[in-house]
Amino acid sequence: MRERVLHQSAVLTTMLCLSFIGIFVKLINGGVPGMTVGFLRTAIGFVFLLSFVPWIDASCFHNFKKEMKHYACIGLLMAIGFTLTIFALNYAPVSNVVLIMTTNVIFVSLLASHFLHEKLSGREKGALALGLVGVVVMNPFQGGYIVGNVLALLVAITGALLVVFMRAEEKNHTAGASMWFLFFAMLFLSPAPFIWGWGNLPQNWFWLLMLGILCTGLAYLLLSYGIQKVKADDVSIISMLTQPVFSITLAYFLLGEVPTGRMLLGGGVLVIAGIILEMKKMPPPNIMVHSD
């Protein structure tokens, strides 16, 4: 029992770590080009995991050649998701981005139904309809944050593609696999500093370091531990219930951002719809990747 509580605490702490992404990106405030921020985040996260993972996952180097194509595909989707998240946060409040990103579970169900031929039950169809109501209430395509809202929607779609791809591959992932995902994401983003420049690193180095260590390396390390005893669908439900709350609360107290009532109401409806969609009879493989 105590061990399970520790694993659940690790998952909860992971969500708290991920909730700081919006804070650090807002504090960087465009001082470093978005693509370069994405590269530095993955590079720092990879180096952090490289420092710890070989000691806790002895097989992390053994499977590299065999799984390289798989790692590269996921790394590409992660690179896209990370970068879109950064730009979304540059153009919209944290609350808008995190709540719109909860549409991820809706896109997962739709894509899985189309590409993996997973049949939707009546309950799941009802949840999709409820999720659509949430999107209509939020009305993300009007107002002053259309660009950021659309980018957040693209993050959700990218994350859904990643989840569906991993379901199709039917693989469970360890901390070692997460390390290689970040390695390939770093490689795909490595041209960024030479194209867009490094920006004002002396002023923003601390926020970049926290983005790479706290929100990436440490988050994935904790998640790899937590998911050993916590089912993947339970992790998804914990994520939907806690990460938006943590993110919005942190943005309110640290940045002074106040979410609109419409966004909160629509986001709440989406979270309920997402929980219903995640409560399936057959749990998916352990998926330890976030696209944000």
Helices and strands as residue ranges (DSSP letters): H 2-19, H 21-28, H 34-56, H 64-91, H 94-100, G 101-103, H 104-115, H 122-138, H 146-169, H 175-189, H 192-196, H 201-212, I 213-218, H 219-226, H 232-250, I 251-255, H 261-278
